[in-house]
Amino acid sequence: MTTQEELVARLRPLGLRLTPQRLAIAEVVVNSADHPSVRDIYERVRAFFPYVTIATVYSTLDVLEQAGVVQELPFQRLSRYDANLSPHANLVCIGCSLVLDSDVGEETVAELLELVTKESDFQVSSQRLDFYGWCSGCDRDPAC
């Protein structure tokens, strides 16, 4: 879990204005394993800052993304936010829309990214790998 002090140390060199609301928004995203949506982030921050606006959440996420702290993951229904910028796979539940990082295969994804970068005439700016299925909470049999 990343503390607020660690976030300040990480964000201050980027020249970002660090208001309590911005820090709370960053802390929610960085410490969330479920890749929260804007609405999720808003609700979680509002528990501590009742007067925060959804516009503040959007603008802060834009700043954090431009600073390379979080990555937007656009999905068909809504965008989610991920603070894990290292090469990895996401596990996406088609039942409940939960999105989690996979601990399996990180090295393989990193090797694939390196191979594509090295062996092609293409400058990779980002990568994303998603696996779709059912989480243990939904536990649906795809054969049904």
C-alpha positions in Angstrom: 0.0 0.0 0.0 1.4 3.4 -1.0 1.3 6.1 1.7 0.4 9.7 1.1 4.0 10.6 1.9 5.3 8.3 -0.8 2.8 9.8 -3.3 4.0 13.3 -2.4 7.6 12.2 -2.9 6.7 10.7 -6.3 4.5 13.6 -7.5 6.3 16.7 -6.2 9.2 16.3 -8.7 6.7 16.3 -11.5 5.7 19.8 -10.6 2.1 18.9 -9.8 0.0 21.1 -7.5 -0.7 18.7 -4.6 -4.0 19.6 -3.0 -5.5 17.2 -0.4 -8.2 16.3 -2.9 -5.6 15.4 -5.6 -3.6 13.4 -3.2 -6.7 11.5 -2.1 -7.6 10.8 -5.7 -4.1 9.6 -6.5 -4.1 7.5 -3.3 -7.4 5.8 -4.2 -6.1 4.9 -7.7 -2.7 3.8 -6.7 -4.0 1.6 -3.8 -6.9 0.0 -5.7 -6.4 -3.4 -7.1 -9.8 -3.3 -8.9 -9.0 -0.7 -11.5 -11.6 1.8 -10.4 -13.8 3.8 -12.7 -14.2 7.6 -12.3 -17.5 7.0 -10.4 -15.8 4.5 -8.1 -12.9 6.9 -7.4 -15.4 9.8 -6.8 -17.4 7.7 -4.3 -14.3 6.6 -2.4 -12.8 10.1 -2.2 -16.1 11.7 -1.3 -16.2 9.6 1.9 -13.2 11.7 3.1 -13.9 14.9 1.1 -17.7 15.4 0.8 -17.4 18.5 -1.4 -15.1 17.0 -4.1 -16.7 17.2 -7.5 -16.6 14.7 -10.3 -14.9 17.4 -12.5 -12.0 17.4 -10.0 -11.7 13.6 -10.3 -11.6 13.8 -14.1 -9.1 16.7 -14.2 -6.9 15.0 -11.6 -6.9 11.7 -13.5 -6.0 13.6 -16.7 -3.0 15.2 -14.8 -1.9 11.9 -13.3 -2.1 10.2 -16.7 -0.1 12.9 -18.4 2.5 12.6 -15.6 2.7 8.8 -16.2 1.3 7.8 -12.8 -1.9 6.1 -14.0 -3.1 4.7 -17.3 -6.7 4.9 -18.6 -8.1 1.6 -19.7 -11.0 2.3 -22.0 -13.6 -0.4 -22.1 -16.9 -0.5 -24.0 -19.0 0.5 -21.1 -16.7 2.8 -19.2 -13.0 3.6 -18.6 -11.1 2.1 -15.7 -7.8 3.4 -14.2 -4.6 1.4 -13.5 -1.6 2.5 -11.6 0.4 -0.5 -12.6 2.3 0.7 -15.6 4.6 -2.2 -16.0 3.9 -4.8 -18.7 1.2 -7.1 -17.4 -2.1 -8.7 -18.3 -5.5 -7.6 -17.0 -8.1 -10.2 -16.1 -11.6 -8.9 -17.0 -14.7 -10.5 -15.7 -17.5 -10.5 -18.3 -20.0 -11.2 -15.6 -19.4 -8.3 -13.1 -16.9 -6.2 -15.0 -14.2 -6.6 -12.3 -10.7 -5.9 -13.7 -7.6 -7.2 -11.9 -3.9 -7.4 -12.7 -2.6 -10.9 -13.4 0.4 -11.9 -11.4 1.0 -14.7 -13.9 3.0 -14.0 -17.1 4.4 -10.6 -16.3 7.8 -11.6 -17.6 6.4 -13.0 -20.8 4.4 -9.8 -21.5 7.6 -7.8 -20.9 9.6 -10.1 -23.2 6.9 -9.7 -25.9 6.9 -5.9 -25.6 10.7 -5.9 -25.9 10.6 -8.3 -28.9 8.0 -6.1 -30.7 10.0 -3.0 -30.0 13.3 -4.5 -31.1 12.1 -6.5 -34.1 9.7 -4.1 -35.8 9.8 -0.7 -37.3 7.2 0.5 -34.7 7.7 2.7 -31.7 5.5 1.3 -29.0 4.1 4.0 -26.7 2.0 1.7 -24.5 0.7 -1.9 -24.3 -2.3 -3.6 -23.0 -3.2 -7.3 -22.8 -6.7 -8.3 -21.5 -8.0 -11.8 -20.8 -11.8 -12.1 -20.5 -13.6 -14.7 -18.5 -15.4 -15.1 -15.2 -14.0 -14.2 -11.7 -14.4 -16.6 -8.8 -17.3 -14.5 -7.5 -19.3 -15.1 -10.8 -17.9 -18.6 -11.4 -19.8 -19.1 -14.6 -19.2 -22.0 -16.8 -18.5 -20.7 -20.4 -19.9 -23.9 -21.8 -23.4 -23.0 -20.6 
